[in-house]
């Protein structure tokens, strides 16, 4: 017997946003184009699965993306970090989580280390 799952419109929207956010992984060849996305705040999260603080920040971003008042203000890219990657050298990244904010290809803010959800939301609203 098949199990039927009924989704509300809000459930479907949350599910789609979650799938989209998880698919926004960028690699070395895509970063330069990604950060130039016009008319949006672009957030690039340098992260790793083995990094506990990175996973906490990822949960914050997942929650922020579900907020329609905030999610239309930015796009989020996740970059699987390695200390030997070209981007680590280019941006002189010494530790993670490392989150960079861009507007029209220009870096306008960055932070290193864990920040709480309220701090990230305030940055999105301010920048």
Rosetta blueprint (number, residue, H / E / L):
1 X L
2 X L
3 X L
4 X L
5 X L
6 X L
7 X L
8 X L
9 X H
10 X H
11 X H
12 X H
13 X H
14 X H
15 X H
16 X H
17 X H
18 X H
19 X H
20 X H
21 X H
22 X H
23 X H
24 X L
25 X E
26 X L
27 X L
28 X H
29 X H
30 X H
31 X H
32 X H
33 X H
34 X H
35 X L
36 X L
37 X L
38 X L
39 X L
40 X L
41 X E
42 X E
43 X E
44 X E
45 X E
46 X E
47 X E
48 X L
49 X L
50 X L
51 X L
52 X H
53 X H
54 X H
55 X H
56 X H
57 X H
58 X H
59 X H
60 X H
61 X H
62 X H
63 X H
64 X H
65 X H
66 X L
67 X L
68 X H
69 X H
70 X H
71 X H
72 X L
73 X L
74 X E
75 X E
76 X E
77 X E
78 X E
79 X E
80 X E
81 X L
82 X L
83 X L
84 X L
85 X L
86 X H
87 X H
88 X H
89 X H
90 X H
91 X L
92 X L
93 X L
94 X L
95 X L
96 X L
97 X L
98 X E
99 X E
100 X E
101 X E
102 X E
103 X E
104 X L
105 X L
106 X E
107 X E
108 X E
109 X E
110 X E
111 X E
112 X E
113 X L
114 X L
115 X L
116 X L
117 X H
118 X H
119 X H
120 X H
121 X H
122 X H
123 X H
124 X H
125 X H
126 X H
127 X L
